[in-house]
Amino acid sequence: MTKWTGMWVVAMALAGCGNPADSDTVSPPASGQGFQLKVPEFVVNPGEEIQACYFFAVPGNAGDDVWVNRYEVAQPDGSHHMNIFRIGTIKNLSGKPGESVINGECFKSPNWSDWPLVVNSQQNANTDWTLPDGVGARFKAGEVLMLQTHWVNATTQKTNGHAKVAANFWTLKTPPANEMGTMFTTNQNIQICPGDQGRSFTKTCGPKTDQPLHIIAANGHFHSRGTDFQMFTTDPQGAVGGMFYESHVWDDPPMMRTEKGQNEIAMIPAGGGVQWKCTFDFPTETGACGAGMNPDGTPNCCYTFGPKVETNEHCNAFVYYWPKSANDTDVNCF
């Protein structure tokens, strides 16, 4: 496991101070208004694919509640994704605040299979999202977060070679009425082989709570073979309701979220969940080859679930909702 250490600590600006904002970064919140997680700039050379996991502590007096109602994330064009997680069960990936793990275990998704999602941002999309009135994400001062940033400078995706991330957490002085929950879901039973056209895979996941849930944001994620990503609500019996999200774009998928004055973009019935469907094409004339293997160990050029953009595929859904009750946990489906 490769670790780098350095001064990528949480930034808390003095009132009226901060670095000038540009297309790649944002100024940290003023004192008392929030905090910033910032990844130092690093180089992604031609042909490289880098996934880096950085560890930070939420500032404040240990154990105090810290409520957040706005996320602001900025990164240069060419990022593949940025995910922030709360630390859950430690397997082979860990770090103290101020440390990072580059590639290696940072590429292996089982390491964060029960780490609750905080917020995500994809590809060329900068994010500035204020939660609905009366809704906030609750953290504990001192808890450790992991910011994961993925960059590709190869064939299917290119970057300008300079990677960095800044993420602002804007805080509330008064606890809101409702706590936000999150769902991070993956379908790892996918295989797209040469000649496949319109090959689809579907999976369902849900909090199974005894109250209706308000979905306030959602986005999907797959690699360059992906052609259509759809999400639907389901009832307690698994019956599919209305579609609330669709994207045909792999390299800059939209994040659907509530606008000012909205309470939700869709409702999950009490005891229900979310179904997501990923559709892929793999024309043989492209000459591409995935990392799939036959049972006898010979390569078959199929794309199976995995982290590498060039040789693997994904079918991941990110969903944000309220209310999260005191007895609920954030949802992970792997």
C-alpha positions in Angstrom: 0.0 0.0 0.0 1.5 3.3 -1.1 1.0 6.2 1.2 1.9 9.8 0.7 1.9 12.3 3.6 1.7 16.0 3.5 -0.2 19.1 4.4 -3.5 18.5 2.7 -5.3 19.2 5.9 -8.7 20.8 6.3 -8.6 24.5 5.5 -10.6 27.0 7.7 -10.3 30.5 6.4 -10.4 33.7 8.3 -13.3 35.9 7.6 -12.9 37.8 4.4 -9.8 35.8 3.4 -9.2 32.9 1.0 -7.6 32.1 -2.3 -9.1 33.7 -5.4 -11.5 31.3 -7.1 -10.7 30.2 -10.6 -12.0 27.4 -12.9 -10.1 24.7 -10.9 -10.7 25.6 -7.3 -12.8 27.6 -4.9 -12.0 29.8 -1.9 -12.7 28.2 1.4 -15.7 29.3 3.5 -15.1 32.2 5.9 -14.4 31.4 9.5 -17.5 29.9 11.2 -19.3 29.2 7.9 -17.7 25.9 7.0 -14.5 24.1 6.0 -12.6 23.0 2.9 -11.0 19.7 1.9 -8.2 20.3 -0.6 -6.1 17.9 -2.6 -2.7 19.1 -3.8 -2.0 19.3 -7.5 -0.4 16.3 -9.1 0.5 15.3 -12.6 -1.2 12.7 -14.7 1.1 11.8 -17.6 0.0 10.5 -21.0 -1.1 6.9 -20.7 -1.6 7.1 -16.9 -4.7 6.3 -14.9 -4.5 7.4 -11.2 -7.0 7.0 -8.4 -5.9 8.6 -5.1 -7.6 8.4 -1.7 -7.0 11.3 0.7 -8.0 11.3 4.4 -9.3 14.3 6.4 -10.8 14.9 9.8 -13.9 17.0 10.2 -12.8 20.1 12.2 -14.3 21.2 15.6 -14.5 19.9 19.1 -14.4 16.1 19.1 -17.9 14.6 19.2 -19.8 17.8 18.4 -22.4 17.6 15.7 -21.4 19.5 12.5 -24.4 20.2 10.1 -23.8 20.9 6.4 -26.4 22.2 4.0 -24.2 23.1 0.9 -21.5 21.3 -1.0 -19.2 23.1 -3.4 -16.7 21.0 -5.4 -14.3 22.2 -8.1 -11.8 20.3 -10.2 -10.2 20.9 -13.6 -11.7 19.4 -16.8 -10.7 15.8 -17.3 -11.5 14.3 -13.9 -13.2 10.9 -14.1 -14.9 11.1 -10.7 -14.6 12.5 -7.2 -16.3 10.7 -4.3 -16.2 11.5 -0.6 -17.0 8.7 1.9 -17.2 8.4 5.7 -14.9 5.8 7.0 -16.6 2.5 7.8 -15.1 -1.0 8.3 -11.3 -0.9 7.7 -10.1 -3.7 5.4 -7.0 -3.0 3.4 -7.4 0.8 2.9 -6.9 3.3 5.7 -5.1 6.5 6.5 -4.8 9.1 9.2 -5.8 12.7 8.5 -3.1 14.2 6.2 -2.3 10.9 4.5 -3.2 9.4 1.2 -3.1 6.1 -0.7 -2.3 6.3 -4.4 -3.6 3.5 -6.7 -3.1 0.0 -5.1 -5.8 -0.5 -2.5 -7.5 2.8 -3.5 -8.6 1.1 -6.7 -10.3 -1.9 -4.9 -14.0 -1.1 -4.2 -14.5 -3.9 -1.6 -12.4 -1.6 0.7 -15.2 0.9 1.0 -18.2 -1.4 0.6 -19.8 -0.1 3.8 -18.4 3.4 3.8 -21.4 5.8 3.6 -21.4 8.2 0.7 -21.1 11.9 1.5 -21.1 13.6 -1.9 -19.9 12.9 -5.4 -18.9 14.9 -8.5 -18.2 13.5 -11.9 -15.9 14.2 -14.9 -16.0 17.8 -16.0 -18.8 18.8 -13.7 -18.2 21.2 -10.9 -20.8 21.0 -8.2 -22.5 23.8 -6.2 -25.5 22.2 -4.4 -27.6 23.7 -1.6 -29.8 21.2 0.1 -33.6 22.0 0.5 -34.6 24.1 3.4 -34.8 22.2 6.6 -32.4 19.4 5.4 -28.8 18.9 6.4 -26.0 16.3 6.5 -24.8 15.5 10.0 -21.1 14.9 10.8 -19.2 14.5 14.0 -16.2 16.7 14.6 -13.1 14.6 14.5 -14.6 11.8 12.3 -12.4 10.9 9.3 -13.5 11.3 5.7 -11.9 9.9 2.6 -11.9 11.9 -0.6 -11.3 9.7 -3.7 -10.3 11.4 -7.0 -9.8 9.5 -10.3 -8.0 10.8 -13.3 -7.4 9.2 -16.8 -5.1 10.5 -19.5 -5.3 7.7 -22.0 -7.5 6.7 -25.0 -11.1 6.9 -24.0 -10.6 9.9 -21.7 -7.9 12.6 -21.5 -6.9 15.3 -19.1 -4.6 18.3 -19.4 -2.2 16.5 -17.0 -2.9 18.6 -13.9 -5.2 17.1 -11.2 -6.5 18.8 -8.1 -9.7 19.0 -6.1 -11.3 21.5 -3.7 -14.4 20.6 -1.8 -16.3 23.1 0.5 -18.6 22.1 3.2 -20.9 25.0 4.2 -22.3 24.6 7.7 -25.5 25.5 9.6 -25.5 27.2 13.0 -28.8 25.6 14.0 -29.6 21.9 13.4 -32.2 21.4 10.7 -35.5 19.5 11.1 -34.4 16.6 8.8 -31.2 14.7 8.3 -30.1 13.7 4.7 -29.3 10.0 4.0 -27.4 8.6 1.0 -27.3 5.5 -1.2 -24.2 4.3 -3.0 -25.1 1.3 -5.1 -23.1 -0.8 -7.6 -24.1 -3.6 -9.9 -21.0 -5.8 -10.2 -22.6 -8.6 -12.1 -22.1 -7.1 -15.6 -20.3 -8.4 -18.6 -20.3 -6.7 -22.0 -18.7 -8.8 -24.8 -17.8 -8.0 -28.4 -20.8 -7.6 -30.6 -23.2 -6.8 -27.7 -25.7 -4.1 -28.6 -28.3 -2.7 -26.1 -27.1 -5.1 -23.4 -28.8 -4.1 -20.2 -28.3 -5.0 -16.5 -30.8 -4.1 -13.7 -30.6 -4.1 -9.9 -32.7 -2.9 -7.0 -31.6 -1.4 -3.6 -33.4 0.4 -0.9 -33.4 1.6 2.7 -36.6 -0.4 3.5 -37.7 2.2 6.0 -41.3 2.6 7.4 -41.7 6.1 6.0 -41.8 7.6 2.5 -38.4 9.2 1.5 -37.9 12.3 -0.6 -35.1 11.9 -3.2 -33.3 15.2 -3.6 -30.4 14.3 -5.9 -29.2 11.4 -8.1 -26.7 10.6 -10.7 -25.4 7.5 -12.5 -21.9 6.4 -13.5 -20.6 4.0 -16.2 -17.7 4.0 -18.6 -17.5 4.6 -22.4 -19.5 1.5 -23.4 -22.5 2.8 -21.5 -25.4 4.3 -23.6 -28.3 4.7 -21.2 -28.6 5.0 -17.4 -32.1 4.9 -15.8 -33.4 5.0 -12.3 -36.9 4.2 -11.0 -38.6 4.1 -7.6 -39.9 0.7 -6.4 -42.6 -0.2 -3.9 -42.3 -2.7 -1.0 -43.2 -5.6 -3.3 -40.6 -4.6 -5.9 -43.0 -3.1 -8.4 -41.4 -0.4 -10.5 -42.7 3.1 -10.4 -41.8 6.2 -12.4 -38.4 6.9 -13.9 -36.8 9.8 -12.2 -33.3 9.9 -13.7 -31.9 9.2 -17.2 -28.5 9.9 -18.8 -27.1 8.9 -22.2 -23.7 10.6 -21.4 -20.9 8.6 -19.9 -18.1 11.2 -19.7 -20.1 14.1 -18.1 -23.4 12.7 -16.7 -25.8 15.1 -15.2 -26.5 15.3 -11.5 -30.3 15.7 -11.0 -31.1 17.6 -7.9 -33.7 19.8 -6.3 -33.9 23.4 -7.2 -34.7 26.2 -4.7 -38.1 25.7 -3.3 -38.3 22.0 -4.2 -38.6 19.3 -1.5 -37.9 16.3 -3.8 -37.4 15.1 -7.4 -39.2 11.8 -6.6 -40.7 9.9 -3.7 -39.8 6.4 -2.5 -42.8 4.7 -0.9 -42.5 3.5 2.6 -40.6 0.2 2.5 -39.6 0.7 -1.1 -36.3 1.4 -2.9 -34.5 2.3 -6.1 -34.0 0.3 -9.2 -31.3 1.3 -11.7 -30.7 0.0 -15.2 -27.5 0.3 -17.3 -27.4 -0.3 -21.0 -24.2 -0.9 -23.0 -23.0 -1.2 -26.6 -19.7 -3.0 -27.7 -19.4 -2.8 -31.5 -16.8 -5.3 -32.8 -15.5 -2.9 -35.4 -13.9 -0.7 -32.7 -11.1 -3.3 -32.2 -11.3 -2.6 -28.4 -10.7 -5.3 -25.8 -11.8 -5.5 -22.2 -10.1 -7.3 -19.4 -12.6 -10.2 -19.2 -11.3 -13.8 -19.0 -12.8 -17.2 -20.0 -13.1 -20.0 -17.3 -9.9 -21.5 -18.7 -8.0 -18.3 -18.1 -7.8 -17.1 -21.7 -8.8 -13.5 -22.5 -12.2 -12.9 -24.0 -12.1 -9.1 -24.5 -15.4 -8.7 -22.5 -15.7 -5.7 -20.2 -16.6 -6.8 -16.6 -17.0 -4.7 -13.4 -13.8 -3.0 -12.3 -12.1 0.3 -11.7 -10.1 0.9 -14.9 -11.7 3.1 -17.5 -9.9 1.6 -20.4 -10.5 -2.1 -19.7 -13.5 -2.4 -17.2 -17.1 -1.2 -16.9 -19.2 0.3 -14.1 -22.9 0.5 -13.3 -23.1 2.7 -10.2 -25.9 4.8 -8.8 -25.7 7.7 -6.3 -28.9 8.8 -4.5 -29.5 11.4 -1.8 -32.7 11.5 0.3 -34.5 12.7 3.4 -35.4 12.0 6.2 -32.8 9.7 7.6 -34.1 8.7 11.0 -32.0 8.1 14.1 -32.2 4.4 13.6 -31.4 4.4 9.9 -27.9 4.0 8.3 -26.8 5.2 4.9 -27.3 2.5 2.3 -24.6 0.6 0.4 -25.5 -2.1 -2.1 -22.5 -4.0 -3.6 
